[in-house]
Amino acid sequence: MKKTILSMITLAAMMMAAPTQVLAGTSAVEMIDLEAQDIAVSYTNGVMHITGANGLVVKVYNLAGIVVKSFMVEGQDKRISMPLSDGIYIIKVGPSFTRKITVNRR
């Protein structure tokens, strides 16, 4: 008798938890990642190459949090001359895409 009641309670709890698991799988974080996955940023020989960011604002920060450069991307493929001194920089494209680059010319 106890096994039957315990089995019924377990089964009912599992049935009630199933919709919660499905809803937990779709979050705003996943949606942001889907929007940002078409953006690509690279930096070589003083030139920053950005693709997939048409109409978005790009900001380049140094490690102190100071904006070194800011510009708007016009077109799907943009190359901009940006001589940066050696160091680590944070590139923010639009509201959700952020990358770190290291400049080392040695």
Secondary structure, DSSP 8 states (H G I E B T S, - for coil): -HHHHHHHHHHHHHHHHHHHHHHHTS-HHHHHHHHHTT-EEEEETTEEEEES-TT-EEEEEETTS-EEEEEE--SSEEEEE----SEEEEEEETTTEEEEEEE---
